[in-house]
């Protein structure tokens, strides 16, 4: 089936969601946040409650296109005719978030070097710099329970996430949620950057300086107030897409 045929069989909103999610996978690969064929980014299908898009299992993130994304239900089962495999076990964490947080249109989960390193520290993410302060008091913590295969873990994931914009998964990795693919990616990009800065700072073996708690909360609140309502988020996302289009626009197919 050609891309033209596929796109004509779905709503314009779903096709745009597919393009955005494919772009997200390509961007995560570009910024070295990929985990080969593992971990996932998922997004709700507009107008289809309980339906989501996920990566085709076995594809490198650099290969993912809008048409290759697989539609699944809340249990990770394929919906419709698609030749690609999915990894239902990998949807355990995502399904928990999507079911409990109706504002979480997109969920991104990564296993990066810096993210896993920070997730292994008792202190978690430290308020070391302005980027990290975006997440001050706004990042949940979920203790490691093994590979996420047990469905009963979903309740604890939901409780630990609460109303936060993301989770630090102990000994595991990072997770962010967003009202759009662009928002979830923005949060993951800066959460990953904050983890990288923390790894670099602690590696110097020198005394560190932390801002006082009232300043930390002030900066977190400033980020909340900005909230990208003035269009900055869209400007940033458009800039990412221009880069992808210059490198390889095949994600749109």
C-alpha positions in Angstrom: 0.0 0.0 0.0 1.4 3.4 -1.0 1.7 6.3 1.4 -0.9 8.2 -0.6 -3.4 5.4 -0.2 -2.6 5.1 3.5 -2.9 8.8 4.2 -6.2 8.9 2.3 -7.7 6.2 4.5 -7.3 8.2 7.7 -8.2 11.6 9.1 -5.8 14.5 8.5 -5.4 14.8 12.3 -4.2 11.2 12.5 -1.8 11.6 9.6 -0.3 14.8 11.2 0.1 12.9 14.5 1.9 10.2 12.6 4.3 12.7 11.0 5.0 14.3 14.4 5.7 11.0 16.1 7.9 9.8 13.3 9.8 13.2 13.6 10.1 12.6 17.3 11.8 9.2 16.8 14.2 10.7 14.3 15.0 13.6 16.6 15.7 11.3 19.5 18.0 9.3 17.3 19.7 12.5 16.1 20.4 13.6 19.6 21.7 10.2 20.6 18.8 9.3 22.9 17.9 6.1 20.9 18.1 2.6 22.4 18.5 0.7 19.1 15.1 -1.0 18.5 14.0 -0.7 22.2 12.0 1.7 24.3 9.1 3.7 22.9 7.4 6.9 22.2 3.6 6.7 21.9 0.8 9.1 21.1 -3.0 9.0 21.1 -4.8 8.7 17.8 -7.1 11.8 17.5 -10.7 10.9 17.6 -10.1 7.2 18.5 -10.3 6.7 22.3 -8.1 3.9 23.5 -6.0 3.8 20.3 -2.3 4.8 20.1 0.6 4.9 17.7 3.8 3.1 18.5 7.1 2.2 16.7 7.3 -0.9 14.6 9.3 -3.4 16.6 12.7 -4.1 15.0 13.1 -0.8 13.3 15.9 1.5 14.2 14.5 4.9 15.2 16.4 6.5 12.2 14.2 4.3 9.9 10.8 5.2 11.3 8.3 6.9 9.0 4.7 8.1 9.5 3.3 5.2 7.5 5.3 2.5 9.4 3.9 3.4 12.8 1.6 0.8 14.2 -1.9 1.5 15.7 -2.5 -0.4 18.9 -5.1 -0.6 21.7 -4.6 -0.1 25.4 -3.4 -3.7 25.8 -0.7 -3.3 23.1 -2.7 -5.3 20.5 -2.5 -4.3 16.8 -5.5 -2.5 15.4 -6.1 -2.8 11.7 -3.9 -4.2 8.9 -0.2 -3.6 9.5 2.7 -5.9 8.6 5.0 -4.7 11.3 5.4 -6.3 14.7 4.9 -4.5 18.0 6.3 -5.2 21.4 3.3 -5.4 23.8 5.5 -5.7 26.9 7.1 -2.4 26.1 3.8 -0.7 26.2 3.2 -1.5 29.9 4.6 1.8 31.2 3.0 3.9 28.4 -0.5 2.3 28.8 -0.4 3.2 32.5 0.3 6.8 31.8 -2.2 7.1 28.9 -5.0 5.5 30.9 -4.5 7.7 33.9 -3.5 11.0 32.5 -5.9 12.2 29.8 -3.7 15.2 29.2 -0.8 12.9 28.3 -1.3 12.8 24.5 2.4 11.7 24.1 4.7 9.6 26.3 8.4 9.3 25.7 10.6 6.8 27.5 14.4 6.6 27.1 17.4 4.6 28.3 20.2 7.1 27.9 23.6 6.9 29.5 23.1 10.2 31.4 19.5 9.5 32.3 20.2 6.0 33.7 23.2 7.4 35.6 21.2 10.1 37.3 18.3 7.6 37.9 20.8 5.5 39.8 21.7 8.2 42.3 19.9 8.4 45.7 19.4 12.2 45.2 18.1 11.8 41.7 18.2 15.0 39.6 19.9 17.8 41.5 19.0 21.5 41.1 22.5 22.2 39.8 21.6 24.6 37.0 18.8 26.6 35.3 17.9 23.7 33.0 17.5 21.3 35.9 15.4 23.9 37.8 12.7 23.5 35.2 12.0 20.2 36.8 12.3 21.2 40.5 9.5 19.5 42.4 7.9 18.6 39.1 9.5 15.2 38.5 8.1 12.0 40.0 10.3 9.0 41.2 9.4 5.4 40.6 11.4 2.6 42.3 12.8 -0.1 40.1 10.7 -3.4 40.1 12.4 -5.2 37.3 11.7 -5.2 33.6 8.3 -3.7 33.1 6.3 -6.8 32.3 3.9 -7.0 35.3 0.6 -5.2 34.7 0.1 -4.6 38.4 3.1 -2.2 38.3 1.0 0.2 36.3 -0.9 1.4 39.5 2.4 2.3 41.2 3.7 4.1 38.0 0.5 6.1 37.9 0.7 7.0 41.6 4.4 8.0 41.3 3.8 10.1 38.2 0.8 12.0 39.7 0.4 15.3 38.0 4.2 15.6 37.2 5.5 16.3 33.7 7.8 13.3 33.9 9.3 10.4 35.9 12.8 9.4 37.0 12.6 5.7 36.8 15.1 4.4 39.4 17.9 2.3 37.9 16.1 2.5 34.6 15.7 5.7 32.7 13.6 8.8 32.0 10.0 9.4 31.0 8.2 12.6 30.0 4.5 13.3 29.1 3.1 16.1 27.0 -0.2 17.4 25.6 1.5 17.1 22.2 4.5 15.3 20.7 6.3 18.6 20.6 5.8 19.2 24.3 6.8 15.7 25.3 9.9 16.0 23.2 10.8 19.4 24.5 10.6 18.1 28.1 12.7 15.1 27.3 15.3 17.1 25.4 15.9 19.4 28.4 15.6 16.6 31.0 18.3 14.7 29.2 20.4 17.9 29.0 20.0 18.4 32.7 21.2 14.9 33.4 24.2 15.3 31.1 25.2 18.5 33.0 24.8 16.7 36.3 27.1 13.9 35.2 29.6 16.4 33.9 29.5 18.5 37.1 29.8 15.6 39.5 32.7 14.1 37.5 34.8 17.2 38.3 35.1 16.1 41.9 34.9 19.7 43.2 32.6 21.3 45.7 29.2 22.1 44.2 27.0 25.1 44.8 23.2 24.6 44.9 20.7 27.5 44.7 18.6 27.9 47.9 15.2 26.2 47.8 13.2 29.4 47.5 15.2 30.3 44.3 14.8 26.8 43.0 11.0 27.0 43.4 11.0 30.6 41.9 12.6 29.3 38.8 10.3 26.3 38.6 7.3 28.6 38.9 8.8 30.9 36.2 8.9 27.9 33.8 5.3 27.1 34.7 4.2 30.6 33.9 6.0 30.7 30.6 4.4 27.3 29.6 5.1 28.1 26.0 1.7 29.7 25.6 3.3 32.5 23.6 4.1 30.2 20.7 7.7 29.4 21.6 7.1 25.7 21.7 5.8 25.7 18.1 8.7 27.8 17.0 11.1 25.3 18.5 9.3 22.3 17.0 9.2 24.0 13.6 13.0 24.5 13.9 13.5 20.8 14.6 11.4 19.8 11.6 13.4 22.1 9.3 16.5 20.4 10.4 15.0 17.0 9.8 13.7 18.1 6.4 17.2 19.2 5.4 18.8 16.0 6.6 16.2 13.4 5.5 12.5 14.2 4.9 11.6 10.5 4.6 10.1 10.6 8.1 7.0 12.2 6.4 6.3 9.3 4.2 
